[in-house]
Structure formats: structure tokens, C-alpha cells
Amino acid sequence: MKYCQIVMGPAGTGKSTYCQTIQEHCAASGRSVHVINLDPAAEAFKYQIDADVRDLISVDEVMDELGMGPNGGLLYCMEYLAESIEWFQEILRNFGEDDYVLLDCPGQIELYSHIPVMRRVVDVLRSEGFNVAGVYTIDAMFVTDAAKLLSGNLAALSAMVHLELPHVNVLTKCDLVEEATYEPLLSASGEALARNLAKATGPRFRRLNGAIASLLDDYNMVSFVPLDPTTESSVDYALAVVDACMQYGEDMEPKEPKMDESDAFSGDAAAGAAAMADE
């Protein structure tokens, strides 16, 4: 089985930084992660890419040749990708069993709500033997504004329903916010969100706020995995949650650890390692 995270979220919420963080974290532990850029408006990367949609079409080319604006140009590029999906299929066929891929996607919400491009991408991934999970990035600064938090939650819910994927909300940029600011959110309920909304909106919105919060509760969307890219344990935890979401590693054969002669175990330690490998 092959695995793929579709990394989504509004512009500026740290999708590319998330991909960089996961790739570097896995490389440090000897685990290979491939990244494909699906943003035709991307300018530069801090991570190693295995494929780039700009080799097929880019927003700059569309703006120059067709006179479109940035948003219209991006949507045109993504529709062109859907029409030329064989390009994407050929890239996916270069990956082998147990390969792990991140898709760094554009931030336009239309792509995850009503335009079928990303749904087509999901269908192709599944047809090529990938287990797929959606990772929706939300800026930790959103937690200080109830209305922004609600908007981010609804956008994430729209993406989950449209793409029909196992889904994880990742709270990014936690290194820029005091933990006390976002920590209560990690175990919050829809009722708590409704209370916060009541403080920010008028009484006439109370029933609407309650209904929306209840909806988000039903889909378990009022929950977040915090990600501080500067803390190894935080990255480890976020990756473990997404791995579990798409059942990464469940069909892999356990392997005994390789040791140099200079690192020989004592008898008890060696027995313990063998027992772990057999579990």
C-alpha cells in the first residue's frame, strides 16, 4: 500500500512549512517522504520536491498568455490539471510499495467546496493504490478570534465532505502563540465554541451559532492537533495522528533493528529487541 497526505488550508496557514517540517523530521529518522507541488502559483520551496505542477502549467504563463488575474489564472490551471490528469497518474506510478507522499495544494477554498478538481485528484490517488488522508491547516492565530475560528472550521468541514476523506485539522504556527492561548481549544466542544461566538456576536445569532457548533461537534471538527515545528515531540505527535488516520504501517512486516558491532546489546537487551520485533 502507498500513502498520501493531501495538505490543504487557506493561503498563509503554513501548508508548505508543514510539508517541509514533516519531510525533514522523517528524513532525520530514516523515513523517506516525497513531496509533490500542486500549487501552480508557488514561487519557491524550502523542501525537496519530486514533481511540480508548474512543469505542466503555471499561473504566470496563464496570466501572460490569457490576460487572467491571479485567482482566475489559478483556477484555470487546476482545471487544466484535471483535463490532463494523465500527467499526474504518470508521476504516481513512479512510486512503489510503502512510499509516502505529501501533496502541497493551493489555498483557494473553491477547489475543496464545489469545483471537482481535487475530488478528481483523490479518485486518481485511490485508483493508483494510495491510502489518502486530508490534512487541513488552520493558523493558530485564528483561535483568538471566534469568527475566524468558525470560518476555518466550516471550510475544513466543507473540504472533508466534498473529498470524502479521513481528515485531521492541524493547528499550525503554534511556536508563535502562547500555549495557554490554544491549549483549551484542543479538548473544546461545540458548546464551548458557541459560547465564544456568543461573546463576539449579537443575541440574534445565538440559535444559529448553536446549530453550527452542534454540526461541527457531530463531525468531530472542533478538535485540533497542535504543531510546533521547532519541537520534535510536537511534530512526532502530529505525524502519528495522521499516520493512524490512514492506517500507515499496518500492513508492513516488522523488522529487527540493525546494529553495528560496536553497539552490541547485552543479552537481556537483545532479547527485548527480538521480542519487540516479533510483536
C-alpha positions, -999 to 999 in steps of 0.1 A, spaced: 0 0 0 11 36 -7 2 66 13 -6 102 6 -15 133 27 -34 160 9 -23 192 26 -50 218 23 -59 251 40 -63 288 34 -34 308 19 -8 317 46 -17 290 71 16 271 67 9 243 42 44 245 27 60 248 61 41 218 72 54 198 42 90 209 49 87 201 86 73 166 80 99 158 53 128 170 74 115 152 105 111 119 87 145 122 70 161 126 104 146 93 115 155 75 82 120 76 68 116 88 32 88 113 24 81 126 -11 65 160 -18 45 169 -49 37 206 -55 2 210 -68 2 248 -65 7 264 -99 13 298 -82 41 286 -60 73 306 -62 100 289 -41 104 258 -19 123 250 13 118 213 8 128 188 -19 101 182 -45 96 151 -65 72 167 -90 59 202 -97 26 210 -114 43 241 -128 61 218 -152 27 212 -167 12 247 -164 18 278 -142 -2 308 -131 24 332 -146 21 316 -180 -17 318 -179 -17 354 -168 7 364 -195 -9 345 -224 -46 348 -215 -47 380 -195 -63 365 -164 -59 377 -129 -42 356 -102 -73 338 -88 -88 332 -123 -54 320 -135 -50 295 -107 -85 280 -112 -78 277 -149 -45 259 -141 -62 235 -118 -90 227 -143 -62 222 -169 -46 197 -145 -79 178 -143 -81 177 -180 -45 165 -182 -48 141 -153 -26 115 -171 4 137 -162 -4 132 -125 -10 95 -130 24 90 -146 40 107 -116 22 85 -91 32 54 -110 68 62 -102 62 54 -65 65 20 -51 50 -1 -22 50 18 11 61 51 -4 47 81 15 37 113 -4 26 148 6 6 169 -18 12 206 -12 -20 221 -26 -33 257 -34 -52 277 -8 -84 286 -28 -114 273 -10 -133 268 -42 -111 238 -50 -124 220 -19 -160 231 -19 -177 229 -53 -150 227 -81 -144 190 -88 -106 192 -94 -94 180 -60 -120 153 -59 -106 141 -93 -71 141 -77 -84 120 -48 -100 95 -72 -68 91 -91 -48 86 -59 -71 58 -48 -71 42 -83 -33 41 -81 -33 22 -47 -29 50 -22 -44 53 12 -53 90 14 -59 114 43 -68 151 43 -47 175 64 -64 209 69 -41 236 82 -55 263 104 -34 292 117 -31 292 155 -37 329 154 -73 321 144 -80 308 180 -80 344 193 -110 353 170 -141 332 174 -155 343 140 -122 333 122 -121 300 140 -157 293 130 -149 302 94 -119 279 94 -139 250 109 -166 253 83 -141 254 54 -125 223 68 -158 206 71 -167 215 35 -134 200 23 -139 168 43 -175 163 30 -166 172 -6 -135 150 -8 -148 122 14 -115 117 32 -103 107 66 -95 141 80 -72 158 105 -72 195 115 -37 207 122 -32 239 142 -1 254 126 24 281 139 20 271 175 55 283 181 43 318 175 15 317 201 15 311 238 4 275 246 -22 289 271 -39 306 241 -46 274 221 -45 247 248 -82 250 258 -91 245 222 -75 211 220 -103 195 240 -131 220 233 -166 211 224 -192 227 200 -209 241 231 -177 259 241 -173 273 206 -210 285 207 -203 303 240 -172 321 225 -193 331 194 -220 345 217 -194 369 232 -184 381 197 -219 383 180 -253 397 189 -281 378 206 -300 373 174 -272 349 162 -274 327 193 -295 299 178 -275 300 145 -242 298 164 -256 269 185 -268 250 154 -234 255 136 -215 244 167 -236 213 170 -230 204 134 -192 207 139 -195 186 170 -213 159 151 -184 157 126 -158 160 154 -145 191 137 -140 212 168 -107 194 175 -71 202 165 -37 187 165 -12 214 176 20 216 155 51 234 168 77 229 141 105 237 165 96 209 189 104 173 178 77 157 201 51 180 186 60 170 151 61 134 161 27 135 176 11 153 146 26 128 122 14 99 143 -22 112 143 -22 115 105 -5 81 101 -31 64 122 -58 82 103 -48 65 71 -36 33 87 1 38 78 23 8 85 -5 -16 95 4 -39 66 41 -37 69 63 -66 81 81 -58 114 118 -55 110 146 -62 136 168 -31 142 202 -32 125 231 -27 149 268 -22 144 292 -45 162 303 -15 184 267 -11 195 262 -47 206 234 -53 231 237 -71 263 219 -105 264 188 -90 281 186 -60 257 189 -82 227 162 -105 239 140 -75 244 146 -61 209 138 -95 194 106 -97 214 96 -63 201 102 -73 165 81 -103 169 50 -84 182 
